[in-house]
Amino acid sequence: MTHVTPPGHPECVDRLHAVERGLAALPVTREEAPLAAADEVLRCHPSAYLAKVRRAVPTTGWVALDGDTILSPGSLNAALRAVGGIAAAVDAVMAGQAQNAFVAARPPGHHAETETAMGFCLFGTVAIAAKRLLDHHGLSRVAIVDFDVHHGNGTQDLLWDEPRILFASTHQMPLYPGTGSASECGAHGNILNHPLRPETGSAAMRAAYDTHILPALEAYAPEFILISAGFDAHEDDPLAALNWKTEDYAWLTHRLCDIADAHAHGRIVSTLEGGYDLPALQASVAAHVGVLEERGR
């Protein structure tokens, strides 16, 4: 809530209010996201970049790191709590304290590259969590599934040369940030991009997962699944045109839980990325987390 963007900015505090409304009727256990230590950020970003972001934080008002990415006085702490929240979530799931978790955090993270803030994002939250699972928890096969309508160029950049992580993404193309073609496969064949054309809707999405993404996950047999949960592919979202429906998020979450049940002891952590139509965000989060809650009992 302390990451305050200028009036009219799509990545706004009201997004978290919409998420809260979506979660209100669900019997979920809530935990406050802790502040991440610098070392957690340094799993993916150099210290010079973290210092650069610290120096840029204003004492009042706003600072624009680019045309989209804004810092207010509370932005750095919010971003560090996003990182701390997903770290705490993966720790809880690894310890058996929860079957799965959803991290309701902002700013989002999947556009943040190694030394570049962009696309509303400061730190590569989901990539940092994946590295924590490898280096702190000793896993050897972690999968990230990104269903945000925009390609997670930052996650791809941070994990391009990491053979222990499979990054799989569906996203609209053409669209910001312009990356994510099927030919972008990572240094070890560890990246699977499946771009979707505008206006293709639910059928194309489900076919992409049934034909490409889910079989790849089955073959990979991940020990843990992380989700970059962007809800901006929804038909009501103003920033894109894939025209997914609310029930598509429930369908997809069930399918990912099936993979997790088969290979990862059901272990899933999902973190909020995009989603900018507030009623659609509320409904989609409720559908997504409702399945996680049901499957995690």
The 8 nearest C-alpha neighbors of each residue, nearest first, counted from 0:
[[1, 2, 12, 3, 15, 77, 105, 73],
 [2, 0, 73, 3, 74, 77, 72, 12],
 [3, 1, 74, 73, 0, 77, 71, 4],
 [2, 4, 1, 71, 12, 11, 5, 0],
 [3, 5, 11, 8, 69, 2, 6, 71],
 [6, 4, 8, 7, 3, 61, 11, 69],
 [7, 5, 8, 4, 11, 9, 3, 10],
 [6, 8, 9, 5, 11, 4, 10, 13],
 [7, 9, 6, 10, 5, 11, 4, 67],
 [8, 10, 11, 275, 7, 14, 4, 276],
 [11, 9, 8, 275, 119, 14, 4, 12],
 [10, 12, 13, 9, 14, 4, 8, 3],
 [11, 13, 14, 0, 15, 3, 16, 2],
 [14, 12, 16, 11, 15, 17, 277, 10],
 [15, 13, 17, 12, 16, 11, 277, 18],
 [16, 14, 18, 17, 13, 12, 19, 103],
 [15, 17, 13, 19, 18, 14, 20, 12],
 [18, 16, 281, 14, 20, 15, 19, 277],
 [17, 19, 15, 21, 281, 20, 16, 22],
 [20, 18, 16, 22, 21, 17, 23, 15],
 [19, 21, 17, 23, 18, 22, 281, 16],
 [22, 20, 281, 285, 18, 19, 23, 284],
 [21, 23, 19, 25, 20, 24, 285, 18],
 [24, 22, 20, 25, 21, 19, 26, 18],
 [25, 23, 22, 26, 21, 20, 285, 27],
 [24, 26, 22, 27, 23, 289, 285, 292],
 [27, 25, 24, 28, 292, 23, 22, 289],
 [26, 28, 25, 29, 292, 22, 24, 23],
 [27, 29, 30, 26, 25, 100, 97, 292],
 [30, 28, 27, 31, 32, 26, 100, 101],
 [31, 29, 32, 28, 84, 33, 88, 87],
 [32, 30, 33, 29, 84, 80, 87, 34],
 [31, 33, 84, 80, 83, 30, 34, 81],
 [34, 32, 83, 80, 84, 31, 35, 87],
 [33, 35, 80, 83, 79, 36, 32, 76],
 [36, 34, 83, 79, 82, 80, 33, 39],
 [35, 37, 38, 39, 34, 40, 83, 79],
 [36, 38, 40, 39, 41, 35, 49, 79],
 [39, 37, 41, 36, 40, 42, 35, 46],
 [38, 40, 41, 37, 42, 36, 35, 127],
 [41, 39, 37, 42, 38, 44, 43, 127],
 [42, 40, 44, 38, 43, 39, 45, 37],
 [41, 43, 40, 39, 127, 44, 130, 38],
 [44, 42, 41, 127, 40, 157, 113, 45],
 [43, 45, 41, 113, 40, 42, 46, 114],
 [46, 44, 47, 48, 41, 49, 43, 114],
 [45, 47, 49, 48, 50, 41, 44, 37],
 [48, 46, 50, 45, 49, 51, 44, 114],
 [49, 47, 51, 50, 46, 45, 114, 52],
 [48, 50, 46, 52, 51, 47, 53, 45],
 [51, 49, 53, 47, 48, 52, 46, 54],
 [50, 52, 48, 54, 49, 53, 47, 55],
 [51, 53, 55, 49, 50, 54, 48, 56],
 [54, 52, 50, 51, 55, 56, 49, 75],
 [55, 53, 51, 52, 56, 50, 57, 49],
 [54, 56, 52, 53, 57, 51, 62, 70],
 [57, 55, 53, 54, 72, 70, 71, 52],
 [58, 56, 72, 59, 71, 55, 61, 62],
 [57, 59, 72, 56, 60, 71, 61, 73],
 [60, 58, 57, 72, 61, 71, 56, 62],
 [59, 61, 71, 57, 58, 62, 72, 70],
 [62, 60, 71, 70, 57, 69, 63, 59],
 [61, 63, 70, 69, 64, 57, 71, 56],
 [64, 62, 69, 65, 68, 70, 61, 66],
 [63, 65, 68, 69, 62, 116, 66, 70],
 [66, 64, 63, 68, 67, 117, 69, 116],
 [65, 67, 68, 63, 64, 69, 117, 118],
 [68, 66, 65, 118, 119, 69, 117, 63],
 [67, 69, 119, 65, 64, 117, 63, 118],
 [70, 68, 63, 62, 64, 4, 67, 61],
 [71, 69, 62, 74, 61, 56, 63, 72],
 [70, 72, 61, 74, 73, 3, 60, 57],
 [73, 71, 57, 58, 74, 56, 59, 70],
 [74, 72, 1, 2, 71, 76, 75, 77],
 [75, 73, 2, 77, 71, 70, 76, 72],
 [74, 76, 78, 77, 73, 79, 53, 56],
 [75, 77, 79, 78, 74, 73, 80, 34],
 [76, 78, 74, 80, 75, 79, 2, 81],
 [79, 77, 81, 75, 80, 76, 106, 74],
 [78, 80, 76, 82, 35, 81, 34, 77],
 [81, 79, 34, 83, 77, 82, 78, 33],
 [82, 80, 78, 84, 104, 79, 83, 77],
 [83, 81, 79, 80, 124, 84, 85, 35],
 [84, 82, 35, 80, 33, 86, 34, 81],
 [85, 83, 32, 81, 87, 86, 82, 80],
 [84, 86, 88, 87, 82, 83, 102, 89],
 [87, 85, 83, 89, 88, 84, 128, 90],
 [88, 86, 90, 84, 85, 89, 83, 91],
 [87, 89, 85, 91, 90, 86, 84, 100],
 [88, 90, 92, 86, 91, 87, 93, 85],
 [89, 91, 87, 93, 88, 92, 94, 86],
 [92, 90, 94, 96, 88, 89, 93, 97],
 [91, 93, 97, 95, 89, 94, 90, 98],
 [94, 92, 90, 95, 91, 89, 266, 96],
 [95, 93, 91, 92, 96, 90, 97, 89],
 [96, 94, 92, 97, 93, 91, 98, 90],
 [95, 97, 91, 94, 92, 98, 93, 90],
 [98, 96, 92, 95, 99, 91, 100, 295],
 [97, 99, 295, 92, 266, 265, 95, 96],
 [98, 100, 267, 268, 97, 266, 92, 295],
 [101, 99, 268, 88, 269, 102, 267, 97],
 [100, 102, 269, 270, 268, 103, 288, 99],
 [101, 103, 270, 104, 85, 269, 271, 84],
 [104, 102, 271, 101, 270, 105, 15, 18],
 [105, 103, 81, 102, 271, 106, 107, 270],
 [106, 104, 107, 81, 78, 77, 103, 271],
 [105, 107, 120, 78, 104, 119, 108, 77],
 [108, 106, 272, 105, 120, 109, 271, 119],
 [107, 109, 123, 120, 124, 122, 110, 111],
 [108, 110, 151, 153, 154, 123, 111, 107],
 [109, 111, 153, 152, 151, 118, 108, 120],
 [112, 110, 153, 116, 120, 123, 122, 121],
 [111, 113, 153, 115, 114, 156, 110, 157],
 [114, 112, 44, 157, 115, 43, 111, 156],
 [113, 115, 48, 112, 44, 116, 45, 111],
 [116, 114, 112, 111, 113, 117, 121, 48],
 [117, 115, 121, 111, 120, 112, 114, 64],
 [118, 116, 120, 119, 111, 68, 110, 115],
 [117, 119, 120, 110, 67, 68, 116, 111],
 [120, 118, 68, 117, 67, 106, 107, 69],
 [121, 119, 108, 111, 107, 117, 118, 110],
 [122, 120, 116, 111, 108, 78, 117, 123],
 [123, 121, 108, 111, 124, 120, 78, 40],
 [124, 122, 108, 111, 126, 109, 125, 127],
 [123, 125, 108, 127, 82, 126, 122, 128],
 [124, 126, 128, 127, 123, 129, 227, 109],
 [127, 125, 129, 128, 123, 124, 154, 130],
 [128, 126, 130, 124, 125, 129, 43, 42],
 [129, 127, 131, 125, 126, 130, 86, 85],
 [130, 128, 126, 132, 131, 127, 125, 133],
 [129, 131, 133, 127, 132, 128, 134, 126],
 [132, 130, 128, 135, 134, 129, 133, 127],
 [131, 133, 136, 129, 130, 135, 138, 134],
 [134, 132, 138, 137, 130, 131, 136, 135],
 [133, 135, 131, 137, 132, 136, 130, 138],
 [136, 134, 131, 132, 137, 133, 130, 138],
 [137, 135, 132, 133, 138, 134, 131, 93],
 [138, 136, 133, 134, 135, 132, 139, 131],
 [139, 137, 133, 136, 132, 140, 222, 141],
 [138, 140, 163, 133, 137, 141, 222, 164],
 [141, 139, 221, 163, 222, 164, 138, 142],
 [140, 142, 164, 223, 221, 222, 224, 165],
 [143, 141, 165, 224, 164, 221, 166, 225],
 [142, 144, 225, 166, 226, 224, 167, 165],
 [143, 145, 226, 167, 168, 227, 166, 225],
 [144, 146, 227, 168, 147, 226, 167, 228],
 [147, 145, 169, 229, 228, 168, 148, 144],
 [148, 146, 229, 149, 145, 230, 228, 231],
 [147, 149, 170, 232, 171, 231, 146, 150],
 [150, 148, 170, 147, 175, 171, 151, 174],
 [149, 151, 170, 152, 179, 178, 148, 176],
 [152, 150, 109, 110, 153, 154, 155, 149],
 [153, 151, 155, 110, 154, 150, 156, 178],
 [152, 154, 112, 110, 111, 156, 109, 155],
 [155, 153, 157, 109, 151, 156, 152, 126],
 [154, 156, 152, 153, 158, 159, 157, 151],
 [157, 155, 153, 159, 154, 158, 112, 152],
 [156, 158, 154, 155, 113, 159, 153, 112],
 [157, 159, 161, 155, 160, 156, 154, 126],
 [160, 158, 185, 156, 155, 161, 186, 157],
 [159, 161, 186, 158, 162, 185, 187, 157],
 [162, 160, 158, 163, 159, 164, 187, 189],
 [161, 163, 164, 187, 189, 160, 165, 186],
 [162, 164, 140, 139, 161, 141, 165, 133],
 [165, 163, 141, 162, 142, 140, 161, 166],
 [164, 166, 142, 189, 190, 143, 167, 141],
 [165, 167, 190, 143, 142, 191, 144, 164],
 [168, 166, 191, 144, 192, 190, 143, 145],
 [169, 167, 145, 192, 144, 146, 193, 191],
 [168, 170, 193, 146, 194, 192, 145, 195],
 [171, 169, 148, 194, 149, 150, 195, 147],
 [170, 172, 195, 148, 194, 196, 174, 173],
 [173, 171, 174, 196, 194, 195, 170, 197],
 [172, 174, 171, 177, 175, 196, 197, 194],
 [175, 173, 172, 177, 171, 176, 149, 239],
 [176, 174, 177, 149, 173, 150, 178, 172],
 [175, 177, 178, 174, 150, 149, 152, 118],
 [178, 176, 175, 174, 173, 179, 172, 150],
 [179, 177, 176, 180, 152, 150, 175, 151],
 [180, 178, 192, 150, 183, 181, 194, 177],
 [179, 181, 182, 183, 178, 192, 194, 193],
 [180, 182, 192, 183, 193, 179, 191, 194],
 [181, 183, 180, 184, 192, 179, 191, 185],
 [184, 182, 181, 180, 185, 179, 192, 190],
 [183, 185, 190, 188, 182, 191, 189, 186],
 [186, 184, 159, 190, 188, 189, 187, 183],
 [185, 187, 160, 159, 188, 184, 189, 161],
 [186, 188, 189, 185, 162, 160, 161, 184],
 [189, 187, 184, 185, 190, 186, 191, 162],
 [188, 190, 165, 187, 185, 162, 184, 166],
 [191, 189, 184, 166, 185, 188, 165, 167],
 [192, 190, 167, 184, 166, 168, 193, 189],
 [193, 191, 181, 168, 179, 167, 180, 194],
 [192, 194, 169, 181, 168, 191, 195, 170],
 [195, 193, 170, 169, 172, 171, 192, 180],
 [196, 194, 171, 172, 170, 193, 197, 169],
 [195, 197, 172, 171, 199, 198, 194, 173],
 [198, 196, 241, 240, 199, 171, 195, 172],
 [197, 199, 241, 240, 200, 242, 196, 195],
 [200, 198, 197, 203, 241, 196, 201, 242],
 [201, 199, 242, 243, 241, 198, 202, 203],
 [200, 202, 243, 204, 203, 205, 247, 244],
 [201, 203, 205, 204, 200, 206, 199, 207],
 [202, 204, 206, 201, 205, 199, 200, 207],
 [205, 203, 207, 201, 202, 206, 208, 200],
 [206, 204, 208, 202, 207, 203, 209, 201],
 [205, 207, 209, 203, 208, 204, 210, 202],
 [208, 206, 204, 210, 205, 211, 209, 203],
 [207, 209, 212, 205, 213, 206, 211, 210],
 [208, 210, 206, 207, 213, 205, 211, 212],
 [209, 211, 207, 208, 206, 212, 214, 213],
 [212, 210, 208, 207, 214, 213, 209, 215],
 [211, 213, 208, 215, 214, 216, 207, 210],
 [212, 214, 216, 208, 215, 209, 211, 217],
 [215, 213, 217, 216, 212, 211, 218, 210],
 [216, 214, 218, 212, 213, 217, 219, 211],
 [215, 217, 219, 213, 214, 218, 220, 212],
 [218, 216, 214, 220, 215, 219, 213, 258],
 [217, 219, 215, 216, 220, 214, 213, 221],
 [218, 220, 216, 217, 221, 215, 140, 165],
 [221, 219, 217, 262, 218, 216, 222, 140],
 [222, 220, 140, 141, 223, 219, 142, 262],
 [221, 223, 263, 140, 141, 262, 220, 138],
 [222, 224, 263, 141, 221, 266, 267, 142],
 [225, 223, 267, 142, 143, 141, 266, 259],
 [224, 226, 143, 268, 269, 267, 142, 144],
 [227, 225, 269, 144, 228, 143, 145, 270],
 [226, 228, 145, 270, 272, 269, 144, 229],
 [229, 227, 271, 272, 226, 270, 146, 147],
 [228, 230, 147, 273, 272, 231, 274, 146],
 [229, 231, 274, 232, 273, 147, 233, 280],
 [232, 230, 274, 233, 236, 273, 148, 229],
 [231, 233, 148, 241, 230, 243, 242, 234],
 [234, 232, 243, 231, 242, 236, 235, 244],
 [242, 233, 235, 243, 236, 244, 232, 241],
 [236, 234, 233, 276, 237, 279, 242, 231],
 [235, 237, 276, 233, 231, 234, 238, 275],
 [236, 238, 239, 235, 276, 275, 240, 231],
 [239, 237, 236, 231, 240, 275, 232, 274],
 [240, 238, 237, 241, 236, 232, 231, 148],
 [239, 241, 197, 198, 242, 234, 232, 238],
 [240, 242, 198, 197, 232, 200, 243, 199],
 [234, 243, 241, 200, 233, 240, 198, 232],
 [244, 242, 233, 201, 234, 200, 232, 241],
 [243, 245, 247, 246, 233, 234, 242, 201],
 [246, 244, 283, 247, 248, 282, 243, 233],
 [245, 247, 249, 248, 244, 250, 286, 283],
 [248, 246, 250, 244, 245, 249, 251, 243],
 [249, 247, 251, 246, 250, 287, 245, 252],
 [248, 250, 252, 246, 286, 287, 247, 251],
 [251, 249, 247, 253, 248, 252, 246, 254],
 [250, 252, 254, 248, 253, 249, 247, 255],
 [251, 253, 249, 255, 254, 250, 248, 287],
 [254, 252, 256, 250, 251, 255, 249, 257],
 [255, 253, 257, 251, 256, 252, 250, 258],
 [256, 254, 252, 258, 257, 253, 259, 251],
 [255, 257, 259, 253, 258, 254, 260, 252],
 [256, 258, 254, 260, 255, 259, 253, 261],
 [259, 257, 261, 255, 256, 260, 262, 217],
 [258, 260, 265, 263, 256, 262, 261, 257],
 [261, 259, 265, 257, 264, 258, 262, 263],
 [262, 260, 258, 259, 257, 263, 264, 265],
 [261, 263, 220, 259, 260, 221, 264, 222],
 [264, 262, 222, 259, 223, 265, 266, 260],
 [265, 263, 260, 266, 262, 259, 261, 222],
 [266, 264, 260, 259, 263, 98, 267, 256],
 [265, 267, 223, 263, 264, 99, 98, 259],
 [268, 266, 99, 224, 225, 223, 265, 269],
 [267, 269, 100, 225, 99, 101, 226, 89],
 [270, 268, 226, 101, 225, 227, 102, 228],
 [269, 271, 102, 227, 101, 228, 226, 103],
 [272, 270, 228, 103, 229, 104, 102, 227],
 [271, 273, 229, 107, 228, 227, 270, 108],
 [274, 272, 229, 231, 230, 147, 275, 271],
 [275, 273, 231, 230, 280, 229, 276, 236],
 [274, 276, 277, 236, 9, 231, 273, 280],
 [277, 275, 236, 279, 278, 280, 274, 235],
 [276, 278, 280, 279, 17, 275, 281, 14],
 [279, 277, 281, 280, 276, 282, 17, 283],
 [278, 280, 282, 276, 277, 281, 283, 235],
 [281, 279, 277, 283, 278, 282, 274, 284],
 [282, 280, 21, 17, 278, 18, 279, 284],
 [281, 283, 285, 279, 280, 284, 21, 278],
 [284, 282, 286, 280, 245, 285, 281, 279],
 [285, 283, 287, 286, 281, 282, 288, 21],
 [284, 286, 21, 282, 283, 288, 289, 287],
 [285, 287, 283, 289, 249, 284, 288, 282],
 [288, 286, 284, 249, 289, 290, 285, 248],
 [289, 287, 291, 290, 285, 286, 284, 292],
 [288, 290, 286, 292, 287, 291, 285, 293],
 [289, 291, 293, 288, 292, 287, 294, 249],
 [292, 290, 288, 294, 289, 293, 295, 287],
 [293, 291, 295, 289, 290, 294, 288, 296],
 [294, 292, 290, 291, 295, 296, 289, 288],
 [295, 293, 291, 292, 296, 290, 256, 253],
 [294, 296, 98, 292, 293, 291, 99, 97],
 [295, 294, 293, 292, 98, 291, 97, 99]]
